Amino acid sequence: MSNMSCHEAKRKVYEYLGEELDDTAKQEVDGHLSGCSLCAEEFHLERTISEMIISTNPRLIQSSDFYNRISNSLRSEIE
């Protein structure tokens, strides 16, 4: 398990899903998810939702700021 807090892991979910994290940050999130079943469950839910949204409208993924917009919106709610 990493030293990353749940709050920090939740803030990085969309950057992770959008493949915007560097290898070190991704490993930190992976480490947290492997030791925190609640965050892992939330992460898998967010991944499923994102995949469903993209599968119904593939052009969304072409928007380079798709995950950034989601991430920024959720960050404001988390903080």
Chimera marker file (.cmm) of the C-alpha trace (Angstrom):
<marker_set name="trace">
<marker id="1" x="0.000" y="0.000" z="0.000" r="1" g="1" b="0" radius="0.5"/>
<marker id="2" x="1.264" y="3.467" z="-0.820" r="1" g="1" b="0" radius="0.5"/>
<marker id="3" x="1.360" y="6.470" z="1.474" r="1" g="1" b="0" radius="0.5"/>
<marker id="4" x="-1.241" y="8.179" z="-0.699" r="1" g="1" b="0" radius="0.5"/>
<marker id="5" x="-4.390" y="9.230" z="1.120" r="1" g="1" b="0" radius="0.5"/>
<marker id="6" x="-7.880" y="8.361" z="-0.089" r="1" g="1" b="0" radius="0.5"/>
<marker id="7" x="-8.510" y="12.045" z="-0.763" r="1" g="1" b="0" radius="0.5"/>
<marker id="8" x="-5.429" y="12.294" z="-2.957" r="1" g="1" b="0" radius="0.5"/>
<marker id="9" x="-6.256" y="9.055" z="-4.808" r="1" g="1" b="0" radius="0.5"/>
<marker id="10" x="-9.777" y="10.310" z="-5.558" r="1" g="1" b="0" radius="0.5"/>
<marker id="11" x="-8.345" y="13.531" z="-6.948" r="1" g="1" b="0" radius="0.5"/>
<marker id="12" x="-6.195" y="11.565" z="-9.395" r="1" g="1" b="0" radius="0.5"/>
<marker id="13" x="-8.853" y="9.147" z="-10.683" r="1" g="1" b="0" radius="0.5"/>
<marker id="14" x="-9.637" y="11.006" z="-13.908" r="1" g="1" b="0" radius="0.5"/>
<marker id="15" x="-6.019" y="11.811" z="-14.636" r="1" g="1" b="0" radius="0.5"/>
<marker id="16" x="-5.366" y="8.088" z="-14.233" r="1" g="1" b="0" radius="0.5"/>
<marker id="17" x="-8.264" y="7.125" z="-16.479" r="1" g="1" b="0" radius="0.5"/>
<marker id="18" x="-7.168" y="9.707" z="-19.051" r="1" g="1" b="0" radius="0.5"/>
<marker id="19" x="-3.637" y="8.284" z="-18.967" r="1" g="1" b="0" radius="0.5"/>
<marker id="20" x="-2.276" y="11.659" z="-17.901" r="1" g="1" b="0" radius="0.5"/>
<marker id="21" x="-0.220" y="10.473" z="-14.930" r="1" g="1" b="0" radius="0.5"/>
<marker id="22" x="3.471" y="9.747" z="-15.170" r="1" g="1" b="0" radius="0.5"/>
<marker id="23" x="4.637" y="6.248" z="-14.237" r="1" g="1" b="0" radius="0.5"/>
<marker id="24" x="5.511" y="7.209" z="-10.658" r="1" g="1" b="0" radius="0.5"/>
<marker id="25" x="2.123" y="8.789" z="-9.957" r="1" g="1" b="0" radius="0.5"/>
<marker id="26" x="0.340" y="5.861" z="-11.580" r="1" g="1" b="0" radius="0.5"/>
<marker id="27" x="2.270" y="3.416" z="-9.388" r="1" g="1" b="0" radius="0.5"/>
<marker id="28" x="1.319" y="5.429" z="-6.303" r="1" g="1" b="0" radius="0.5"/>
<marker id="29" x="-2.358" y="5.298" z="-7.236" r="1" g="1" b="0" radius="0.5"/>
<marker id="30" x="-2.082" y="1.584" z="-8.041" r="1" g="1" b="0" radius="0.5"/>
<marker id="31" x="-0.433" y="1.026" z="-4.664" r="1" g="1" b="0" radius="0.5"/>
<marker id="32" x="-3.224" y="2.837" z="-2.870" r="1" g="1" b="0" radius="0.5"/>
<marker id="33" x="-5.922" y="0.975" z="-4.810" r="1" g="1" b="0" radius="0.5"/>
<marker id="34" x="-4.341" y="-2.381" z="-4.025" r="1" g="1" b="0" radius="0.5"/>
<marker id="35" x="-4.583" y="-1.668" z="-0.300" r="1" g="1" b="0" radius="0.5"/>
<marker id="36" x="-7.855" y="0.270" z="-0.117" r="1" g="1" b="0" radius="0.5"/>
<marker id="37" x="-10.910" y="-1.684" z="-1.189" r="1" g="1" b="0" radius="0.5"/>
<marker id="38" x="-13.219" y="1.339" z="-0.915" r="1" g="1" b="0" radius="0.5"/>
<marker id="39" x="-11.120" y="3.436" z="-3.301" r="1" g="1" b="0" radius="0.5"/>
<marker id="40" x="-10.616" y="0.435" z="-5.602" r="1" g="1" b="0" radius="0.5"/>
<marker id="41" x="-14.369" y="-0.063" z="-5.782" r="1" g="1" b="0" radius="0.5"/>
<marker id="42" x="-14.942" y="3.625" z="-6.545" r="1" g="1" b="0" radius="0.5"/>
<marker id="43" x="-12.167" y="3.582" z="-9.159" r="1" g="1" b="0" radius="0.5"/>
<marker id="44" x="-13.697" y="0.592" z="-10.950" r="1" g="1" b="0" radius="0.5"/>
<marker id="45" x="-17.103" y="2.268" z="-10.892" r="1" g="1" b="0" radius="0.5"/>
<marker id="46" x="-15.651" y="5.453" z="-12.424" r="1" g="1" b="0" radius="0.5"/>
<marker id="47" x="-13.813" y="3.398" z="-15.053" r="1" g="1" b="0" radius="0.5"/>
<marker id="48" x="-17.042" y="1.582" z="-15.962" r="1" g="1" b="0" radius="0.5"/>
<marker id="49" x="-18.983" y="4.848" z="-16.197" r="1" g="1" b="0" radius="0.5"/>
<marker id="50" x="-16.280" y="6.436" z="-18.353" r="1" g="1" b="0" radius="0.5"/>
<marker id="51" x="-16.189" y="3.423" z="-20.665" r="1" g="1" b="0" radius="0.5"/>
<marker id="52" x="-19.982" y="3.515" z="-21.010" r="1" g="1" b="0" radius="0.5"/>
<marker id="53" x="-19.978" y="7.232" z="-21.817" r="1" g="1" b="0" radius="0.5"/>
<marker id="54" x="-17.218" y="6.840" z="-24.380" r="1" g="1" b="0" radius="0.5"/>
<marker id="55" x="-18.831" y="3.790" z="-25.986" r="1" g="1" b="0" radius="0.5"/>
<marker id="56" x="-22.054" y="5.728" z="-26.559" r="1" g="1" b="0" radius="0.5"/>
<marker id="57" x="-20.245" y="8.787" z="-27.917" r="1" g="1" b="0" radius="0.5"/>
<marker id="58" x="-16.701" y="7.971" z="-29.099" r="1" g="1" b="0" radius="0.5"/>
<marker id="59" x="-16.107" y="11.579" z="-30.179" r="1" g="1" b="0" radius="0.5"/>
<marker id="60" x="-15.917" y="12.579" z="-26.503" r="1" g="1" b="0" radius="0.5"/>
<marker id="61" x="-12.568" y="10.867" z="-26.124" r="1" g="1" b="0" radius="0.5"/>
<marker id="62" x="-11.248" y="12.878" z="-29.057" r="1" g="1" b="0" radius="0.5"/>
<marker id="63" x="-11.693" y="15.978" z="-26.950" r="1" g="1" b="0" radius="0.5"/>
<marker id="64" x="-8.284" y="16.340" z="-25.321" r="1" g="1" b="0" radius="0.5"/>
<marker id="65" x="-9.754" y="17.944" z="-22.250" r="1" g="1" b="0" radius="0.5"/>
<marker id="66" x="-12.509" y="15.364" z="-21.651" r="1" g="1" b="0" radius="0.5"/>
<marker id="67" x="-10.929" y="13.915" z="-18.508" r="1" g="1" b="0" radius="0.5"/>
<marker id="68" x="-9.594" y="17.302" z="-17.418" r="1" g="1" b="0" radius="0.5"/>
<marker id="69" x="-13.077" y="18.790" z="-17.380" r="1" g="1" b="0" radius="0.5"/>
<marker id="70" x="-14.396" y="15.879" z="-15.346" r="1" g="1" b="0" radius="0.5"/>
<marker id="71" x="-11.389" y="15.953" z="-13.040" r="1" g="1" b="0" radius="0.5"/>
<marker id="72" x="-11.639" y="19.699" z="-12.400" r="1" g="1" b="0" radius="0.5"/>
<marker id="73" x="-15.345" y="19.478" z="-11.762" r="1" g="1" b="0" radius="0.5"/>
<marker id="74" x="-14.942" y="16.649" z="-9.257" r="1" g="1" b="0" radius="0.5"/>
<marker id="75" x="-11.954" y="18.250" z="-7.573" r="1" g="1" b="0" radius="0.5"/>
<marker id="76" x="-14.082" y="21.261" z="-6.719" r="1" g="1" b="0" radius="0.5"/>
<marker id="77" x="-16.681" y="18.957" z="-5.163" r="1" g="1" b="0" radius="0.5"/>
<marker id="78" x="-14.121" y="16.887" z="-3.222" r="1" g="1" b="0" radius="0.5"/>
<marker id="79" x="-12.319" y="19.894" z="-1.798" r="1" g="1" b="0" radius="0.5"/>
<link id1="1" id2="2" r="1" g="1" b="0" radius="0.2"/>
<link id1="2" id2="3" r="1" g="1" b="0" radius="0.2"/>
<link id1="3" id2="4" r="1" g="1" b="0" radius="0.2"/>
<link id1="4" id2="5" r="1" g="1" b="0" radius="0.2"/>
<link id1="5" id2="6" r="1" g="1" b="0" radius="0.2"/>
<link id1="6" id2="7" r="1" g="1" b="0" radius="0.2"/>
<link id1="7" id2="8" r="1" g="1" b="0" radius="0.2"/>
<link id1="8" id2="9" r="1" g="1" b="0" radius="0.2"/>
<link id1="9" id2="10" r="1" g="1" b="0" radius="0.2"/>
<link id1="10" id2="11" r="1" g="1" b="0" radius="0.2"/>
<link id1="11" id2="12" r="1" g="1" b="0" radius="0.2"/>
<link id1="12" id2="13" r="1" g="1" b="0" radius="0.2"/>
<link id1="13" id2="14" r="1" g="1" b="0" radius="0.2"/>
<link id1="14" id2="15" r="1" g="1" b="0" radius="0.2"/>
<link id1="15" id2="16" r="1" g="1" b="0" radius="0.2"/>
<link id1="16" id2="17" r="1" g="1" b="0" radius="0.2"/>
<link id1="17" id2="18" r="1" g="1" b="0" radius="0.2"/>
<link id1="18" id2="19" r="1" g="1" b="0" radius="0.2"/>
<link id1="19" id2="20" r="1" g="1" b="0" radius="0.2"/>
<link id1="20" id2="21" r="1" g="1" b="0" radius="0.2"/>
<link id1="21" id2="22" r="1" g="1" b="0" radius="0.2"/>
<link id1="22" id2="23" r="1" g="1" b="0" radius="0.2"/>
<link id1="23" id2="24" r="1" g="1" b="0" radius="0.2"/>
<link id1="24" id2="25" r="1" g="1" b="0" radius="0.2"/>
<link id1="25" id2="26" r="1" g="1" b="0" radius="0.2"/>
<link id1="26" id2="27" r="1" g="1" b="0" radius="0.2"/>
<link id1="27" id2="28" r="1" g="1" b="0" radius="0.2"/>
<link id1="28" id2="29" r="1" g="1" b="0" radius="0.2"/>
<link id1="29" id2="30" r="1" g="1" b="0" radius="0.2"/>
<link id1="30" id2="31" r="1" g="1" b="0" radius="0.2"/>
<link id1="31" id2="32" r="1" g="1" b="0" radius="0.2"/>
<link id1="32" id2="33" r="1" g="1" b="0" radius="0.2"/>
<link id1="33" id2="34" r="1" g="1" b="0" radius="0.2"/>
<link id1="34" id2="35" r="1" g="1" b="0" radius="0.2"/>
<link id1="35" id2="36" r="1" g="1" b="0" radius="0.2"/>
<link id1="36" id2="37" r="1" g="1" b="0" radius="0.2"/>
<link id1="37" id2="38" r="1" g="1" b="0" radius="0.2"/>
<link id1="38" id2="39" r="1" g="1" b="0" radius="0.2"/>
<link id1="39" id2="40" r="1" g="1" b="0" radius="0.2"/>
<link id1="40" id2="41" r="1" g="1" b="0" radius="0.2"/>
<link id1="41" id2="42" r="1" g="1" b="0" radius="0.2"/>
<link id1="42" id2="43" r="1" g="1" b="0" radius="0.2"/>
<link id1="43" id2="44" r="1" g="1" b="0" radius="0.2"/>
<link id1="44" id2="45" r="1" g="1" b="0" radius="0.2"/>
<link id1="45" id2="46" r="1" g="1" b="0" radius="0.2"/>
<link id1="46" id2="47" r="1" g="1" b="0" radius="0.2"/>
<link id1="47" id2="48" r="1" g="1" b="0" radius="0.2"/>
<link id1="48" id2="49" r="1" g="1" b="0" radius="0.2"/>
<link id1="49" id2="50" r="1" g="1" b="0" radius="0.2"/>
<link id1="50" id2="51" r="1" g="1" b="0" radius="0.2"/>
<link id1="51" id2="52" r="1" g="1" b="0" radius="0.2"/>
<link id1="52" id2="53" r="1" g="1" b="0" radius="0.2"/>
<link id1="53" id2="54" r="1" g="1" b="0" radius="0.2"/>
<link id1="54" id2="55" r="1" g="1" b="0" radius="0.2"/>
<link id1="55" id2="56" r="1" g="1" b="0" radius="0.2"/>
<link id1="56" id2="57" r="1" g="1" b="0" radius="0.2"/>
<link id1="57" id2="58" r="1" g="1" b="0" radius="0.2"/>
<link id1="58" id2="59" r="1" g="1" b="0" radius="0.2"/>
<link id1="59" id2="60" r="1" g="1" b="0" radius="0.2"/>
<link id1="60" id2="61" r="1" g="1" b="0" radius="0.2"/>
<link id1="61" id2="62" r="1" g="1" b="0" radius="0.2"/>
<link id1="62" id2="63" r="1" g="1" b="0" radius="0.2"/>
<link id1="63" id2="64" r="1" g="1" b="0" radius="0.2"/>
<link id1="64" id2="65" r="1" g="1" b="0" radius="0.2"/>
<link id1="65" id2="66" r="1" g="1" b="0" radius="0.2"/>
<link id1="66" id2="67" r="1" g="1" b="0" radius="0.2"/>
<link id1="67" id2="68" r="1" g="1" b="0" radius="0.2"/>
<link id1="68" id2="69" r="1" g="1" b="0" radius="0.2"/>
<link id1="69" id2="70" r="1" g="1" b="0" radius="0.2"/>
<link id1="70" id2="71" r="1" g="1" b="0" radius="0.2"/>
<link id1="71" id2="72" r="1" g="1" b="0" radius="0.2"/>
<link id1="72" id2="73" r="1" g="1" b="0" radius="0.2"/>
<link id1="73" id2="74" r="1" g="1" b="0" radius="0.2"/>
<link id1="74" id2="75" r="1" g="1" b="0" radius="0.2"/>
<link id1="75" id2="76" r="1" g="1" b="0" radius="0.2"/>
<link id1="76" id2="77" r="1" g="1" b="0" radius="0.2"/>
<link id1="77" id2="78" r="1" g="1" b="0" radius="0.2"/>
<link id1="78" id2="79" r="1" g="1" b="0" radius="0.2"/>
</marker_set>
